Amino acid sequence: MAFETADGWHAIALNGRSGAGKSELALELMASGARLVADDQTRIIRDGALLLADAPAPIRGMIEMRGMGLIRAAPLSMVRLSLMVNLDVTETARLPEYHQTSVLGVDVPTLYKVGSRAFPAALRQYVLTQSWLDRDEPG
């Protein structure tokens, strides 16, 4: 998933086990203006200090919704990966500490699942305002 900001497109990688709600969250983000980068599999390429996200060609432009099958969407390619969301871990802190995930040697800001109907809207706002820039990194 990706949102356009003043300095270009920023991708969110949604991670989690099968059935964790990745595609459901992706569709909710799309309903709020996000564009599809990849569903089910994401190809990540390192370009210096940047990570770029893309979909493998066979599944580009498709997202799966359980019970409905494959749904077509206009995809973006080679989008800067700016945020990871781990749907296997639920955030319990009201004001959580900074989390990050190392991907190909690059630390990516990471959020955990929040049990709120407002989570998709909060993710959208988080990306549009690039709120990860305001967070204190560990160390």
PANUDREN-391214 format. One line per field, with one value per residue: residue in one letter; residue number from 1; x, y, z of N, C-alpha, C, O in turn. Coordinates in steps of 0.001 Angstrom, whole numbers, plus 500000, padded with zeros to 6 digits. Layout:
<atoms>
aa <- A; ... $
i <- NUM; ... $
n.u <- X; ... $
n.v <- Y; ... $
n.w <- Z; ... $
ca.u <- X; ... $
ca.v <- Y; ... $
ca.w <- Z; ... $
c.u <- X; ... $
c.v <- Y; ... $
c.w <- Z; ... $
o.u <- X; ... $
o.v <- Y; ... $
o.w <- Z; ... $
</atoms>
This chain:
<atoms>
aa <- M; A; F; E; T; A; D; G; W; H; A; I; A; L; N; G; R; S; G; A; G; K; S; E; L; A; L; E; L; M; A; S; G; A; R; L; V; A; D; D; Q; T; R; I; I; R; D; G; A; L; L; L; A; D; A; P; A; P; I; R; G; M; I; E; M; R; G; M; G; L; I; R; A; A; P; L; S; M; V; R; L; S; L; M; V; N; L; D; V; T; E; T; A; R; L; P; E; Y; H; Q; T; S; V; L; G; V; D; V; P; T; L; Y; K; V; G; S; R; A; F; P; A; A; L; R; Q; Y; V; L; T; Q; S; W; L; D; R; D; E; P; G $
i <- 1; 2; 3; 4; 5; 6; 7; 8; 9; 10; 11; 12; 13; 14; 15; 16; 17; 18; 19; 20; 21; 22; 23; 24; 25; 26; 27; 28; 29; 30; 31; 32; 33; 34; 35; 36; 37; 38; 39; 40; 41; 42; 43; 44; 45; 46; 47; 48; 49; 50; 51; 52; 53; 54; 55; 56; 57; 58; 59; 60; 61; 62; 63; 64; 65; 66; 67; 68; 69; 70; 71; 72; 73; 74; 75; 76; 77; 78; 79; 80; 81; 82; 83; 84; 85; 86; 87; 88; 89; 90; 91; 92; 93; 94; 95; 96; 97; 98; 99; 100; 101; 102; 103; 104; 105; 106; 107; 108; 109; 110; 111; 112; 113; 114; 115; 116; 117; 118; 119; 120; 121; 122; 123; 124; 125; 126; 127; 128; 129; 130; 131; 132; 133; 134; 135; 136; 137; 138; 139 $
n.u <- 500837; 500437; 500778; 500478; 502615; 503870; 506492; 506543; 505655; 504954; 505454; 503719; 504448; 502579; 502655; 502252; 500844; 499051; 495702; 495745; 494706; 495761; 495075; 492483; 492944; 494493; 492595; 490875; 492612; 492967; 490415; 490554; 492198; 494742; 497148; 497581; 500493; 501607; 500203; 500079; 502668; 505668; 508176; 511283; 513733; 516997; 518299; 520906; 520563; 517881; 514823; 512952; 509698; 507827; 505630; 505700; 505668; 503599; 501480; 500961; 498926; 496722; 494601; 493713; 490654; 489326; 486695; 485764; 487626; 490041; 490697; 490932; 493297; 494738; 498126; 501069; 504555; 507847; 508148; 509110; 509835; 508587; 507427; 506673; 504108; 503274; 501104; 500890; 501510; 500073; 499726; 500006; 500600; 499712; 501096; 503282; 506648; 509347; 509573; 511424; 512267; 514722; 515485; 517006; 519324; 518608; 517080; 513689; 510975; 508494; 505193; 502818; 499862; 496803; 494001; 491558; 488841; 489608; 492154; 493012; 492541; 494223; 496718; 496840; 496964; 499329; 501216; 500786; 501624; 504161; 504933; 506805; 509169; 509132; 509542; 511443; 514313; 515697; 518612 $
n.v <- 498844; 502305; 505785; 509072; 511733; 515057; 514790; 512643; 509150; 506890; 503724; 501233; 498305; 495546; 493134; 489749; 486670; 484166; 485010; 487085; 489542; 491210; 491758; 492708; 495039; 496364; 496821; 498537; 500696; 501358; 502272; 504659; 506151; 505090; 503489; 500368; 498465; 495878; 492638; 489848; 488896; 490697; 492305; 493411; 495806; 496977; 500212; 501877; 503696; 503484; 501588; 499865; 498981; 496502; 494572; 491100; 490188; 488250; 488639; 491299; 494131; 492889; 492003; 489907; 488981; 487212; 485017; 486483; 486385; 487231; 490663; 493331; 496045; 499265; 499247; 500531; 500813; 500059; 501662; 503793; 502221; 502963; 502348; 499703; 497433; 495315; 492825; 490664; 491229; 492855; 496178; 497426; 499590; 502901; 505185; 504210; 502854; 503486; 501326; 499194; 497471; 495495; 495435; 494039; 495154; 497758; 499884; 499996; 501995; 500677; 499696; 498208; 496163; 497782; 497608; 499003; 500566; 502821; 502429; 502070; 504721; 506146; 505109; 506094; 508880; 508932; 508241; 510260; 512528; 511843; 510849; 509176; 510502; 512126; 510528; 509185; 507481; 504371; 504212 $
n.w <- 500000; 499377; 499997; 498664; 499336; 500040; 499207; 497457; 496834; 499487; 500716; 502621; 504226; 504914; 507283; 508391; 509654; 507742; 507340; 509147; 508529; 506583; 503829; 504190; 505732; 503843; 501794; 503174; 503500; 500826; 500268; 501515; 499958; 499416; 497272; 495638; 496063; 496407; 497016; 499113; 498224; 498356; 496631; 497617; 497137; 497614; 497354; 497741; 500647; 500603; 500477; 498090; 497116; 495395; 493293; 492441; 488995; 488148; 489981; 490054; 490440; 491553; 494258; 496932; 498377; 500943; 500324; 498212; 496231; 493672; 493179; 490984; 490809; 490258; 490160; 491875; 491161; 492322; 494777; 497425; 500429; 503477; 505914; 508140; 509081; 511558; 511838; 513465; 516026; 518739; 519645; 522870; 524402; 525259; 524405; 522418; 522362; 520063; 517322; 515158; 512102; 510643; 507308; 504684; 505704; 506262; 508560; 509246; 510201; 512396; 513087; 515322; 515272; 515998; 518010; 516974; 515303; 514034; 513154; 510334; 509366; 511055; 510289; 507671; 508172; 509636; 507683; 505734; 507119; 507656; 510191; 511407; 511358; 513529; 515687; 518406; 517842; 518958; 521097 $
ca.u <- 500000; 501231; 500104; 501283; 502868; 504489; 507770; 506413; 504890; 505539; 504803; 503559; 504433; 501733; 503190; 501513; 500548; 497853; 494472; 495951; 493950; 496566; 494301; 491358; 493485; 494896; 491386; 490418; 493524; 492635; 489172; 490886; 493082; 496020; 497280; 498160; 501835; 501635; 499418; 500528; 504128; 506263; 509591; 511966; 515047; 517754; 518945; 521629; 519906; 516436; 514229; 511872; 508746; 507204; 504958; 506136; 504839; 502375; 500378; 500876; 497605; 495643; 494525; 492768; 489763; 488714; 485265; 485462; 488634; 490965; 490122; 491947; 493572; 495843; 499258; 502276; 505765; 509102; 507785; 509944; 509263; 508801; 506820; 506216; 503049; 503274; 499763; 500958; 501753; 499134; 500297; 499241; 500959; 498972; 502119; 504287; 508034; 509728; 509952; 511939; 512573; 515829; 515170; 518183; 520296; 518059; 516079; 512427; 510030; 507508; 504066; 502105; 498413; 496034; 492631; 490618; 488288; 490283; 493531; 493334; 492597; 495428; 497854; 496833; 497456; 500720; 502038; 500671; 502398; 505481; 505101; 507970; 510269; 509023; 509748; 512802; 514879; 516446; 520063 $
ca.v <- 500000; 503533; 507077; 510149; 512868; 516185; 514398; 511416; 508021; 506136; 502419; 500552; 496854; 494905; 491800; 488931; 485300; 483998; 485274; 488164; 490721; 492083; 492207; 493508; 496359; 496983; 497314; 499715; 501793; 501753; 503050; 506000; 506834; 504418; 502719; 499043; 498155; 494422; 491854; 488478; 488859; 491987; 492263; 494572; 496031; 498039; 501179; 502702; 503687; 503363; 500319; 500040; 497870; 496215; 493266; 490192; 490370; 487435; 489073; 492767; 494678; 492061; 491821; 488836; 489131; 485912; 484959; 487185; 486046; 488281; 491948; 494120; 497402; 499912; 499189; 501349; 499996; 500617; 502741; 503855; 501573; 503884; 501897; 498321; 497211; 493915; 492491; 489532; 491757; 493913; 497251; 497602; 500861; 504068; 505940; 503153; 503146; 503351; 499983; 499137; 496162; 495546; 494821; 494152; 496019; 499103; 499902; 500575; 502212; 499600; 499796; 496973; 496245; 498471; 497100; 500115; 500783; 503985; 502088; 502440; 506185; 506591; 504776; 507067; 510154; 508704; 508307; 511576; 513504; 511244; 510939; 508438; 511458; 512750; 509524; 509011; 506164; 503843; 504358 $
ca.w <- 500000; 499356; 499973; 498095; 500215; 499333; 498602; 496672; 497345; 500598; 500844; 503895; 504088; 505918; 507543; 509345; 509251; 506929; 508086; 510124; 508128; 505717; 502664; 504689; 506054; 502574; 501123; 503922; 503154; 499450; 500327; 502008; 499016; 499163; 496031; 495808; 495575; 496284; 497973; 499289; 498104; 498016; 496281; 498199; 496534; 498273; 496475; 498701; 501956; 500385; 500086; 497125; 497136; 494108; 493247; 491379; 487794; 488025; 490855; 490028; 490138; 492090; 495691; 497231; 499532; 501248; 500054; 496959; 495232; 493237; 492784; 490264; 491279; 489541; 491079; 491768; 491138; 492810; 495702; 498627; 501606; 504592; 507152; 508259; 510067; 511950; 512295; 514386; 517366; 519090; 520478; 524097; 525034; 524775; 523679; 522260; 522044; 518666; 516889; 513793; 511548; 509698; 506022; 503812; 506364; 506464; 509625; 508793; 511299; 512435; 514001; 515588; 515101; 517040; 517997; 516878; 513953; 513462; 512774; 508947; 509240; 511761; 509422; 506577; 508692; 510027; 506466; 505090; 507890; 507871; 511639; 511872; 511483; 514859; 516733; 518905; 517567; 520098; 521050 $
c.u <- 500888; 500305; 501053; 501387; 503516; 505803; 507705; 505606; 505674; 504745; 504790; 503565; 503625; 502204; 502320; 501246; 499304; 496621; 494584; 495195; 494701; 495740; 493110; 491816; 493894; 493686; 490814; 491307; 493252; 491374; 489428; 491953; 494424; 495977; 497950; 499587; 501901; 500718; 499987; 502048; 504620; 507744; 510220; 513371; 515724; 518443; 519662; 520975; 518389; 516047; 513070; 511011; 508068; 506511; 505613; 505152; 503569; 501201; 500219; 499454; 496445; 495756; 493449; 491968; 489106; 487207; 484864; 486436; 489509; 490211; 491242; 492076; 494739; 497051; 500293; 503465; 506945; 508873; 508670; 509217; 509609; 508316; 506442; 505098; 502992; 501919; 499736; 501169; 500766; 499817; 499404; 499523; 500146; 499873; 503304; 505687; 508241; 510130; 510511; 512233; 513718; 515446; 516351; 519200; 519853; 516987; 514842; 511527; 508905; 506440; 503460; 500610; 497776; 494593; 491603; 490112; 488978; 491699; 493846; 493449; 493851; 496675; 497971; 497429; 498930; 501633; 501975; 501484; 503815; 505854; 506292; 509175; 510282; 509368; 511223; 513260; 515640; 517927; 520548 $
c.v <- 501226; 504742; 508103; 511286; 513968; 515794; 513045; 510346; 507307; 504851; 501954; 499054; 496277; 493469; 491069; 487557; 485288; 484204; 486398; 489444; 491680; 492636; 493057; 494924; 497086; 497557; 498534; 500923; 502283; 502603; 504462; 506682; 506202; 503717; 501390; 499022; 496644; 493802; 490450; 488338; 490239; 491779; 493545; 494638; 497164; 498887; 502179; 502566; 503539; 501920; 500620; 498783; 497749; 494853; 492395; 490284; 489519; 487916; 490596; 493197; 493841; 491980; 490786; 489177; 487787; 485991; 485670; 486819; 487232; 489512; 492742; 495513; 497955; 499982; 500284; 500410; 500777; 501869; 502655; 503227; 502423; 503355; 500426; 498294; 495711; 493591; 491269; 489966; 492896; 494916; 497441; 498930; 501997; 504967; 505003; 503687; 502958; 501906; 500083; 497700; 496337; 494764; 495087; 495144; 497450; 499016; 500666; 500777; 501179; 499896; 498420; 497229; 496950; 498024; 498215; 500216; 501943; 503668; 502427; 503963; 506734; 506274; 505768; 508389; 510064; 508830; 509692; 512645; 513024; 511292; 510150; 509359; 512128; 511800; 509474; 507592; 505678; 504126; 505679 $
c.w <- 500000; 499330; 499374; 499102; 499389; 498667; 497892; 497381; 498438; 500780; 502294; 503585; 505246; 506078; 508543; 508774; 508343; 507804; 509098; 509768; 507224; 504548; 503085; 505024; 504780; 501838; 501852; 503621; 501727; 499423; 500832; 501154; 498759; 497813; 496351; 495270; 495352; 497329; 497962; 499214; 497704; 497749; 496817; 497608; 497284; 497218; 497377; 500067; 501836; 500094; 499154; 497109; 495776; 494216; 492184; 490207; 487772; 488888; 490890; 489660; 490636; 493604; 495961; 498477; 499754; 501031; 498777; 495849; 494898; 492759; 492116; 490866; 490468; 490479; 490842; 491780; 491684; 493674; 496938; 499815; 502828; 505926; 507052; 509293; 510323; 512565; 513219; 515831; 517606; 520006; 521697; 524778; 524426; 523936; 523479; 521997; 520549; 518384; 515478; 513411; 510567; 508441; 505094; 504383; 506568; 507552; 509171; 510016; 511224; 513478; 514175; 515446; 516298; 516902; 518028; 515453; 513259; 512984; 511316; 508759; 509916; 510936; 508268; 507046; 509064; 508812; 505835; 505809; 508178; 509350; 512173; 512032; 512845; 515988; 517139; 518624; 518782; 519957; 521323 $
o.u <- 501982; 499225; 502269; 500384; 503689; 506192; 508728; 504959; 506890; 503529; 505700; 502771; 503951; 502160; 501723; 501401; 498607; 496520; 493634; 495056; 494321; 495717; 492768; 491161; 493668; 493754; 490322; 490812; 493303; 491276; 488618; 492545; 495195; 494910; 498794; 499855; 502210; 500491; 500339; 502645; 504053; 508460; 509751; 514098; 515104; 519086; 519094; 520845; 517689; 516826; 512289; 511525; 507777; 506788; 506034; 503948; 502521; 500047; 499427; 498862; 495308; 496851; 492403; 492517; 488413; 486542; 483744; 486110; 489703; 489221; 492359; 491107; 495620; 497012; 500375; 503390; 507031; 509332; 508944; 508115; 510781; 508736; 505957; 505132; 502699; 501615; 498671; 501024; 500636; 500414; 498190; 498758; 499926; 499465; 504233; 505881; 507419; 510932; 510116; 512421; 513683; 515123; 516649; 519853; 520647; 516091; 514926; 511328; 508422; 506743; 503568; 500156; 498162; 494027; 490860; 490859; 488942; 492379; 494887; 494354; 494471; 497598; 499065; 498303; 499692; 502695; 503005; 501982; 504582; 506950; 506753; 510107; 511314; 509477; 512120; 512670; 516171; 518442; 521757 $
o.v <- 501197; 504726; 508021; 511744; 513825; 516399; 512377; 510603; 507137; 504877; 502233; 498588; 496495; 492682; 491679; 487315; 486295; 483630; 486656; 490334; 492845; 493844; 494025; 495897; 498290; 498668; 499463; 502044; 503483; 503548; 505361; 507676; 506723; 503398; 501313; 499497; 496183; 494377; 489927; 487704; 490874; 491162; 494641; 493645; 498191; 498367; 503209; 501460; 503476; 501142; 501536; 497664; 498741; 494081; 492897; 490439; 490043; 487634; 491118; 492696; 494040; 491899; 490778; 489602; 487273; 486916; 485489; 486929; 488128; 489414; 492811; 496086; 497207; 500694; 500874; 499322; 501995; 502965; 501564; 503648; 502582; 503849; 499962; 499043; 494929; 494026; 490884; 489163; 493795; 494544; 497599; 499353; 502037; 505453; 505002; 504793; 502351; 501328; 500953; 496832; 497246; 493578; 496235; 495877; 498281; 498176; 501825; 499841; 500847; 500295; 497566; 498373; 496737; 498056; 498355; 499980; 502045; 504550; 503036; 504435; 507673; 507087; 506222; 508949; 511004; 509448; 510240; 513573; 513706; 511722; 510419; 509032; 512640; 512225; 509692; 506626; 506480; 504264; 505909 $
o.w <- 500564; 498740; 499547; 499649; 498178; 497668; 497747; 498396; 498341; 500972; 503075; 502769; 506413; 505133; 509431; 507577; 508213; 508888; 509838; 510606; 507107; 504315; 502406; 504650; 504650; 501313; 501211; 503500; 501459; 498641; 500607; 501576; 497953; 497289; 497243; 494167; 494254; 498394; 496905; 500084; 496815; 498538; 496513; 497585; 497559; 496307; 497739; 500591; 502847; 499544; 499409; 497091; 495107; 495133; 491142; 490411; 487396; 488565; 491674; 488703; 490208; 494161; 495312; 499493; 498876; 501498; 498297; 494667; 495719; 492034; 492628; 491363; 490043; 491483; 489764; 492351; 491529; 493353; 497437; 500167; 503171; 506972; 506020; 510269; 509419; 513676; 513701; 516752; 516776; 521017; 521568; 525645; 523215; 522881; 524286; 521492; 519863; 519117; 514701; 514263; 509738; 508510; 504767; 503639; 507007; 507477; 508765; 510791; 510142; 514603; 513295; 515495; 517448; 515810; 519000; 514503; 512033; 512461; 511071; 508071; 509416; 510886; 507934; 506384; 508836; 508890; 505442; 505171; 508859; 509713; 513283; 512766; 513278; 517138; 516324; 519108; 519551; 518848; 521309 $
</atoms>
